[in-house]
Amino acid sequence: MVKRTTVLLENNVYDALVKESLERYKNSKSVSKVMNEILEKALSNRGKLLSLIHSKKLAKTTAKEFERFRAGLSESV
């Protein structure tokens, strides 16, 4: 089901949506379609990320161990 609404966009965001609409659909009238596609993908990815964050972890580490590991990575660069 489609809902009609008004969205206030910054000029640069609007310009990017129009550009994407022209690239995907060869017209500037598909901005809503492009916006829906982008939002659906972003929301889906957010759900996947939250699922990963809250899933059972395969390894355990302490904050101190992680900081040592991270420091080691920085030193090797």
Backbone bond lengths (Angstrom), bond angles and torsions (degrees), N, CA, C in turn:
res aa  C-N    CA-C-N  psi(-1)  N-CA   C-N-CA  omega(-1)  CA-C   N-CA-C  phi
1 M - - - 1.429 - - 1.530 108.51 -
2 V 1.287 116.82 135.20 1.459 122.98 -177.06 1.521 109.26 -98.91
3 K 1.327 116.06 137.84 1.462 122.32 176.85 1.523 108.17 -115.72
4 R 1.304 116.44 140.50 1.452 121.56 177.30 1.524 108.29 -96.51
5 T 1.340 116.14 134.51 1.457 120.94 179.57 1.523 109.32 -151.45
6 T 1.297 115.74 170.18 1.458 121.69 175.26 1.516 107.82 -112.97
7 V 1.319 115.90 132.99 1.457 121.43 179.53 1.524 107.58 -123.70
8 L 1.305 116.29 129.73 1.464 120.90 177.36 1.521 108.20 -92.43
9 L 1.326 115.79 119.65 1.464 121.50 -176.19 1.518 110.76 -116.08
10 E 1.309 115.39 145.22 1.460 120.11 170.55 1.528 107.37 -66.66
11 N 1.321 116.70 152.53 1.468 120.89 -177.61 1.519 112.71 -56.10
12 N 1.338 116.89 -42.60 1.466 119.44 -178.05 1.529 111.72 -66.68
13 V 1.337 117.06 -34.20 1.469 120.52 177.86 1.527 109.55 -68.99
14 Y 1.315 116.49 -45.52 1.464 120.63 178.33 1.527 110.59 -59.65
15 D 1.328 116.81 -45.81 1.467 120.79 -179.90 1.531 111.15 -60.24
16 A 1.331 116.36 -40.54 1.466 119.97 178.94 1.524 111.06 -65.87
17 L 1.338 117.33 -38.74 1.465 120.36 178.14 1.528 111.79 -66.87
18 V 1.325 116.75 -40.68 1.466 120.35 177.77 1.528 109.70 -63.99
19 K 1.323 116.65 -44.28 1.463 120.71 178.72 1.532 110.69 -59.30
20 E 1.332 115.61 -45.60 1.471 119.77 179.19 1.526 111.09 -64.06
21 S 1.321 116.79 -39.11 1.460 121.49 177.69 1.523 110.93 -61.85
22 L 1.318 116.38 -42.88 1.468 120.54 178.32 1.525 111.18 -63.91
23 E 1.325 116.58 -40.41 1.472 120.29 -179.80 1.523 111.58 -68.08
24 R 1.330 116.86 -44.13 1.468 120.26 -175.39 1.526 112.94 -79.10
25 Y 1.332 116.20 -42.61 1.466 119.81 -169.36 1.524 114.28 -121.17
26 K 1.336 116.55 3.39 1.478 121.88 176.69 1.521 113.10 62.14
27 N 1.346 116.68 23.41 1.464 120.10 174.52 1.519 109.25 -154.02
28 S 1.309 116.03 163.71 1.465 120.05 -179.41 1.520 112.05 -98.50
29 K 1.311 116.81 5.74 1.462 120.76 -178.23 1.526 113.10 -91.10
30 S 1.315 117.04 -1.53 1.463 120.99 -177.75 1.526 112.18 -101.37
31 V 1.321 116.80 23.84 1.462 120.90 -179.36 1.529 110.83 -58.37
32 S 1.325 118.09 -42.87 1.473 120.97 179.37 1.522 111.13 -61.29
33 K 1.320 116.33 -40.93 1.465 120.54 179.68 1.527 110.19 -63.91
34 V 1.332 116.07 -44.60 1.465 120.74 179.05 1.529 109.91 -62.88
35 M 1.330 116.71 -44.60 1.458 120.81 179.89 1.525 110.69 -61.04
36 N 1.317 118.00 -42.97 1.464 121.45 177.75 1.516 111.50 -61.31
37 E 1.330 116.94 -44.10 1.465 120.66 -179.59 1.523 110.94 -62.19
38 I 1.334 116.54 -44.12 1.460 120.97 -179.71 1.525 110.70 -65.42
39 L 1.324 117.30 -44.24 1.465 120.63 -179.81 1.523 111.81 -66.43
40 E 1.329 117.60 -41.14 1.464 120.33 178.24 1.520 111.06 -60.20
41 K 1.337 116.30 -43.29 1.463 120.46 179.91 1.526 110.44 -65.51
42 A 1.328 116.86 -43.62 1.467 120.74 -179.66 1.524 111.14 -63.49
43 L 1.316 117.21 -43.22 1.463 120.70 -179.81 1.520 111.24 -67.79
44 S 1.325 116.78 -37.31 1.461 120.69 177.41 1.525 110.37 -64.64
45 N 1.337 116.09 -44.32 1.466 120.03 179.10 1.521 111.00 -63.93
46 R 1.331 116.99 -37.25 1.463 120.67 178.28 1.526 109.40 -62.68
47 G 1.328 116.30 -42.61 1.462 120.07 178.13 1.512 111.94 -62.46
48 K 1.324 116.91 -40.66 1.468 120.83 178.20 1.517 110.54 -64.90
49 L 1.340 116.33 -40.76 1.457 120.40 179.30 1.524 110.92 -64.21
50 L 1.331 116.79 -45.48 1.464 119.96 178.77 1.520 111.03 -62.50
51 S 1.313 116.96 -38.25 1.459 121.06 177.85 1.531 110.44 -62.81
52 L 1.314 116.34 -42.63 1.463 120.89 178.68 1.524 110.88 -64.87
53 I 1.326 116.61 -43.49 1.462 120.96 -179.58 1.521 111.23 -60.71
54 H 1.321 117.06 -40.18 1.459 121.07 -175.12 1.531 113.79 -93.50
55 S 1.318 117.82 1.99 1.464 120.11 -179.33 1.531 111.22 -78.12
56 K 1.326 115.56 165.92 1.463 121.14 178.45 1.528 108.37 -66.40
57 K 1.306 116.41 132.22 1.463 121.84 -178.12 1.521 110.15 -87.84
58 L 1.329 116.17 144.34 1.461 121.36 -178.74 1.524 112.13 -87.23
59 A 1.320 117.31 -22.65 1.459 120.92 -179.12 1.524 109.14 -130.58
60 K 1.317 115.35 153.34 1.459 119.66 177.71 1.519 108.45 -117.71
61 T 1.312 115.88 141.37 1.454 121.83 176.47 1.513 108.65 -150.59
62 T 1.299 115.74 156.43 1.455 120.01 176.47 1.528 108.59 -94.53
63 A 1.313 116.17 165.57 1.464 120.53 177.11 1.529 109.92 -61.30
64 K 1.322 116.56 -38.68 1.469 121.02 -179.57 1.534 110.74 -64.23
65 E 1.329 117.21 -44.21 1.471 121.05 178.19 1.524 110.77 -62.69
66 F 1.317 116.05 -40.81 1.461 119.66 179.43 1.522 111.15 -64.15
67 E 1.330 117.31 -42.99 1.460 121.12 179.01 1.523 111.21 -61.96
68 R 1.333 117.50 -40.43 1.477 120.83 176.30 1.525 110.18 -62.57
69 F 1.320 117.00 -44.08 1.462 121.09 179.19 1.523 110.17 -61.33
70 R 1.337 116.50 -46.55 1.463 121.25 -179.32 1.529 111.27 -62.93
71 A 1.316 116.77 -41.35 1.470 121.27 178.20 1.533 109.76 -62.25
72 G 1.309 116.11 -39.55 1.468 119.99 177.58 1.515 112.42 -62.31
73 L 1.314 116.20 -38.59 1.474 119.86 177.45 1.516 110.69 -64.35
74 S 1.315 116.66 -41.12 1.470 121.16 -179.36 1.527 110.92 -65.42
75 E 1.322 116.95 -37.11 1.470 120.99 -179.55 1.518 112.05 -68.58
76 S 1.327 117.00 -32.06 1.472 119.83 -175.49 1.521 112.95 -80.12
77 V 1.318 117.80 -5.87 1.472 121.28 -179.16 1.488 111.33 -85.53
